[in-house]
Amino acid sequence: MPVKIKTHCFWLIPEQGTADDIARVLKQFASKGKPREFTAGFGTYLACEAEWHAKVGALTTTVFRLRSSALPSAVKESGVTPLPIDDDTNLGEPMCFAYFPEEGAAIVHYSHTGARHSVIPDLLSQLGFPHPVRIEPILRTDMLERLNSTGFVRSLVFSLHRPQANSELRAQGAPVAKAIDVLNEVEGVNIRVEVSVGHEHRGLILDAVKGVARKLMKFGDAEVTALQLNAAEKEDERCERLDLLGGRIEFELSIADKNRELDRADCHKKLLAGFKVVRGEIKKQQQG
């Protein structure tokens, strides 16, 4: 039975180096055909099934988040039994993505239990690209234009799901870190923060609000469940809601099931096809 997956598009922005430099590293990885284990944050990952598609200038690959302990059990009507897994074998939760160096962009399969898009710069480093790479979500052109033209913000709303489980969230600035501190003080689980100026004729600090918004947009739906601005281009104009999570380039794909697993070859194929649909919009933003 087909599986529905969500995908998002991200910019991959190197501090130095060129698209050709990154492409060279990716081609070498694909040509060797060997899996590459690496660490990112507190996790261990394995990148494999890499293929370079010369016709479109893209790499497709799968990154597995490895689990070596606290493994699940096999369950059926007759009862529960341990999984028959050798001590030197791990379980892997997959995330597939396609990376287009010329556009500086990737289309990424959102995996709730697997790797996240944030590990891609760590993978590039492990593969031999020598410069830091920043990863940012790609907004739809209409939402990007609205965010860039915003000159007055009356309120900021964001909701975080179980932020204690993700140390990266605390690093996204004082507004987020202080909200997590309050959550810890009262032993809560989730956070919803709304900061507003009421009906006073002044707005929130524009650069600070946009900074928080851009940082939180980098996370998936599992961590950031709402991110909205009540904003306008000018103070004397009527404010409207900007749903920044809804403004990202994203779409859903139907992927085949194979041996009770996600058919990763089918996923790679459909990621390439999905990127083709938005490639024109992405190139237009890139050229700017």
N, C-alpha and C positions, 0 to 999 in steps of 0.2 A: 504494500500500500504506500503511495507517495507520501513524503514528509514535507510539510511546509516550513521553510526557513526564512528568516528575515536577513536582509543584507543592508550594509551601509557603505558609503564611499568616504575615503579619507585622503587628505593631502599628506604626502611624505616629503618633508622639506629638509634637505641636508644643509648643515651650516657651511660646508665647503664641498668641493667636488662637483661633478657633473652627472647628468643622466647616463652618459656613456660609461662613466666609472661604475655606477651602480649596476648597469646592465651587464658589464663585464663580470662582476662578482656573481650575479644571478645565473648567467650562462655557465660559469664554471661549476656552480653548485648543481645545476641540472645535468650537466654533462658527466659529472662524476657518478651520479646516481646513488650516492651513499647518504643514509640518514645522518642528521646532525643534531646531537643533543646539546642543549644549552639551558642556562638558568636566567630567570627574569624575576626580580622581586624575591618572593619566598618560594617560587614554584620551579619545577623542572619540566622541560618541554623537549619534544622531539619533532624536528622538521623532516619531512620525507615526501615521496611521491612528486618530486619536483619535475616540471617539464617546461622548457622554453619554447614559446610559440612565435617563431620568427616572423610569420606573416602579419601578426598584429603587434609584435614587440612587447610580449608580456610573459611573465612567469606565473604558472599556477603551482600551488603546493598545499600541503596539509600540515598543520602544526597540532600535535597531540599534547595535551596537558596530562602528565604522567601521575598515576596514583600507585604508590607502593605499599600503603598501609590504610587501615580503616576501610577495607574493601567491602563491597556489598556481598550479599549471600545469594545463592540460587533458591528461588521460591517456586513451588508448585502446590497443587491442591493437597498432596500427601504430606507436605511439610517443608522445612527449611534445611538446606544443606550448604556447607562451604563450597565456594567455587573451586574447581580443580585447577589451580594456577600454580605453576612452579615458583619457587622462591626467587628465581632470577628473572621473572616475568612481571611486568607492570600492566595495569589497565590504562588505556588512553582515551581521553575525551577529545574529539576532533574539532578543529576550526579550519575551514578551507578559505583561501583567498587568491585573488589574481592581482598582480602588481605590474603596472605600466610605467616604467621609468621615464619615458619621454614626456608623459603627462604629469609625472610626479604624483601619481594617484594609485590607490588600490581599492578594489571592491572586496568586502570582507563578509563572510558568513558569520552572523551573530550566533554564538554558542553560549548558552546560559551556564553550562557546566564545564565547558572546555576553555581553551586559551582565548584571550581577548586581543583586540587590535593593538593594544599597547605593547605587546611583546614583539611586534614586527621590527622596531628599531634595534632591539636586543639581538634578534636573529641576524639582521644585517651586519651588526658588529661582529658576531660570531663567524659570519661567512667571510669576513675580511675587509668590509668597508670601514675605512679608518676615521670617519668623521661622525659626530653626533647627528642624529636625524630626529626632527620634530614631527609628530603626527597630530593632525587636526581634522575634525569632521568637515566635509564639504556641504555647505548649505545650498539649497536651491537658489537660483539667481534672484528670484523675486524676494526671498527672505533675506538674502545677503544685502540687497539694495536697501531694504527697509531698515535692517540693523545699522548699516553704515550711515544712513541718512538721519537716524534717530538723534535728536538734539535735546530731548527732554524726557525724563523718566519719572513717572509718579510712583510706581511700585515695582518691586522685584519679588517673585515667588519662586522658591525651589523646594523640592521634596527629595529626601534621600532615604533609600531602603537599606537598613542594616549597615550603616556607614562604618561601624567598628570593625567590620570584616574586611575593609579595604583601606589599607594605610595610605594609599595615594590620595584619597579624598581629603584627609586632614591637611595635606600639603598644598591644597588649592587656595590658600589665603585665609586671612583672619576671619571673615564672615562664616566660612564653612567650619573652620577649626573651632571657633567659639560655640557654634551651634552644636557640634559634636560634644564639646565639654559639658554643655547643659544636659544633653541626652544622657551622658554618663553619670552626671550628678543624681539624676532621678531614676536611673536604671531603666531607661526607655529603650525602644527598638528602632523606630522610624522617626524621621524629622520632617516637618513641614514648616518652612520659614516664610513669612511675608513681611517685607519692609516697605513702608509707604510714608508719604508726606501728608496724607489726609487731603484736605482741601486748601492747604496753604499754597501760595503762589510762588513756589520754588520747587525744584526737582531734586532727586537724589544725585549724588556726585556721579556724573556721567561716565568718566573714565573708569572709576571703580566698579560700577555696575556692569559695564561692558566687559571688564576684565574677569569678573566672577562668572559671567554668563559664558564667555568663550572657554574658560577653564572647565566648567561643568559640562559643556557640550561634548567634551572628549570622552565622556563615560557612556556606558551602555544603559539600556532601559532598566536593567536589573538594579543598578546603583542609583541613578537619577531618574525619578519617575515623573517629575514635573519641572519645567523651567520656562518661566513666562515673564515678560515685561509688559507693563501698562505704560505706553509711550507714544510720543508724537515727534514730528520733525521740529516743531517750535512750541514754546511754552503756551502761546495763545491759541493753539490748535487743539481739537478734540483728541484725547488719547484713545488708542486702540490696543487690543491685546496682541502681543507677538508671542506665539507659541514656538519657541526655538527648537524644541525636540521634534515637533511636527514639520519644521522647516528644513531638516536635513534631507539630503538625497538618499532615499531608501526605497526598497521595494521587496516584495515577497516572491520567492521562487518555490516551485514544486519539484522536489528531488526524489528520484527513485529509491526504493528500499532494496538492499541486497544482503541476504543472509542475516536479516534482522539488524543490519547496520545501515547508516547513511551511505548511499552509493557515491563515494567521493569522486570517482571519475565523472559521473553525471553532474555532480555539483560543480566541478572545475569547468566543465563544458558550458553550463548555464551561467556561471559567473562571467565568463568571457562574453557570452551573448548579452547578458544584462548590462555590462559595461558599454557595449556597443551602442545601446539605446541612449545612454547619457553622455557619451564621449564628446559629442559636439558641444554640449553645455559646459562640460568640464574644460575643454580646450579654450572656449571663449573666456571663461573666468581666468584661466592660466595666462592668457595673452593680455588680459585686462583692462 
